[in-house]
Amino acid sequence: MSDIHHPGRRSVLAAGAASVASLGASWLLSGCTGATAAPVVPAAAVRGAPDRGGTLRIARPPASDAETLDPASALSAYEYLGALYNRLVRIGSDGELAPDLAESWEADGKARTWTFRLRKGVTFHDGRAFTSADAAYTLRHILDKATASPQAAVLAPLVDPDKLRTPDAHTLVVPLKTPNAEFPSLLTHYNCYVVPDGSATSIGRTGIGTGPFKLESFAPAGPGRITAYADHWAGRPVLDAIAFYSVADMSARSNALLAGQVDLLSQTNLDFATARVVAASDHATIARVKNAQWYVLPMLTTEKPFTDVRVRQAMKLAYDPEHVVQVALQGAGTAGWDNPVPPTDPAHISAHPKHDPEQARFLLKKAGHEGLAVDLYTSSYDPLFTPMALAYQDSAKRAGIRARVKTASADSYYTQIWMKKPLMATYWFTGRPVDQLFTQIFRSGSSYNETAWSDKNFDAVLDRARAETDDTKRRELYGQAQALVIEKGGAMTPMFADRLVGISRKVRGYAEHGFEFDYLRIGLKGA
């Protein structure tokens, strides 16, 4: 799933004449690694230094007419955010927290009060100096009910906006309602980009931030352009400008790339057949990002038959994630074994249930659902949805489960299907810290809890983990949380997929982590 579902009007960039191929015992046991395949597409982006200057042309998926440049919004124009704004804290290329607008941070002994030391000499695009007032305002803006920010559900249980303190222009003090040793990691979410003090009514249009680019033009669901901000605190970006185009579907975006009309396909995970065509072309190639997306088959736990934990366990035991990786990804990924925490995360546990069709049959019979038949919804929104669904269908039939794959419209998939149908396909980007992941997607009552799973034991373990200041003990608690998600939760996670990003052969400096790339250093050869 794109972390910001942007259904709505389509706007098409004319594609060239090029065509593209398409595809169309104990519950927890010792884990095993995912399969890999021969590198039939490039393993990484083209290396080398870019030339200074030039305009990078990005094709992005269609978005809502209500799209906004307000980063706190659920309808934010995601592709612009990392260029226009900075956060207090970011995730570094090594997966660890790294300074952004906050140079350092520290907690008191109980992880109850956090103090952030902010950079000096940083200016917004309108020339105004960045201060602690802007940092405090950003948090208040996220927490404001009128903003309806998805991140509010994560921060509101922790932060009282009236108790934020700014003792001087470069210090922000955040007292928490309850201890949280992972609090700075929650500020790495893209909803947490810093905006100017008092900008709530204008930021959606102006895009004024402290990022390496400033706004030249923006049309919701349409084209836009940003230009280099020469006074950026980390230095001027390599590029002169970035132009954005909203392009209707993956095939049209791929055609535009092959025709040399665009340089990068944003939020577009190419299927393997298309990636091979792109990699073999004269104009384009592939940047391969390891385990960049985690794919999910969410079972809505408020709808029968998935209200019964035995049915949920049977659905998981019935299929072989290794089979799904081979069929849906041709080996370009890692088996998920129903654990949403990526294998590369330090908190990841390798224990998982084995593929056991007979145990699945037993559980279904015990639950009164022998010979279970379910509808599994998918769409062309993402090229891996249908292959994943078909691979699950094929594997689960050994347990007597009949999964009827239903194809829904891509345009309305995230308004009519997601979180509405009992079983469907979706995905998320990896790269979020473990507490953010659990809080936003699995905690009781979260707006992004796509399975509507509510488990008091899970919530209690999560609370204990947050309050634990000992790193080793906190990691053990997050391991317990994973075990509960695997055993009792409603999310099947068959696989972590490598993202196959289509880029021009001119692009240099494409370095992606999580769901972002480095706007400051990306550029073009021969610009």
HELIX and SHEET records of a PDB file:
HELIX    1   1 TYR A   78  LEU A   84  1                                   7    
HELIX    2   2 SER A  132  LEU A  143  1                                  12    
HELIX    3   3 ALA A  152  LEU A  155  1                                   4    
HELIX    4   4 PRO A  161  LYS A  163  5                                   3    
HELIX    5   5 PHE A  183  LEU A  186  1                                   4    
HELIX    6   6 TYR A  190  CYS A  192  5                                   3    
HELIX    7   7 ILE A  203  THR A  206  1                                   4    
HELIX    8   8 MET A  250  LEU A  258  1                                   9    
HELIX    9   9 PHE A  272  ALA A  279  1                                   8    
HELIX   10  10 VAL A  309  LEU A  317  1                                   9    
HELIX   11  11 PRO A  321  LEU A  329  1                                   9    
HELIX   12  12 PRO A  357  LYS A  366  1                                  10    
HELIX   13  13 PHE A  385  ALA A  396  1                                  12    
HELIX   14  14 LYS A  397  ALA A  399  5                                   3    
HELIX   15  15 TYR A  413  ILE A  417  3                                   5    
HELIX   16  16 VAL A  434  ILE A  441  1                                   8    
HELIX   17  17 LYS A  456  ALA A  467  1                                  12    
HELIX   18  18 ASP A  471  LYS A  488  1                                  18    
SHEET    1   A 5 PHE A 213  PHE A 218  0                                        
SHEET    2   A 5 GLY A 224  ALA A 228 -1                                        
SHEET    3   A 5 ALA A 241  SER A 246 -1                                        
SHEET    4   A 5 THR A  55  ARG A  60  1                                        
SHEET    5   A 5 LEU A 264  LEU A 265  1                                        
SHEET    1   B 2 VAL A  89  ILE A  91  0                                        
SHEET    2   B 2 LEU A  97  PRO A  99 -1                                        
SHEET    1   C 4 ALA A 102  ALA A 107  0                                        
SHEET    2   C 4 THR A 113  LEU A 118 -1                                        
SHEET    3   C 4 THR A 171  PRO A 175 -1                                        
SHEET    4   C 4 ARG A 165  ASP A 168 -1                                        
SHEET    1   D 4 GLY A 333  ALA A 335  0                                        
SHEET    2   D 4 ALA A 491  SER A 504 -1                                        
SHEET    3   D 4 ALA A 284  PRO A 298 -1                                        
SHEET    4   D 4 THR A 426  PHE A 429 -1                                        
SHEET    1   E 2 ALA A 373  SER A 379  0                                        
SHEET    2   E 2 ARG A 402  ALA A 408  1                                        
SHEET    1   F 2 VAL A 507  ARG A 508  0                                        
SHEET    2   F 2 GLY A 523  LEU A 524 -1                                        
SHEET    1   G 2 GLU A 512  HIS A 513  0                                        
SHEET    2   G 2 GLU A 516  PHE A 517 -1                                        
END                                                                             
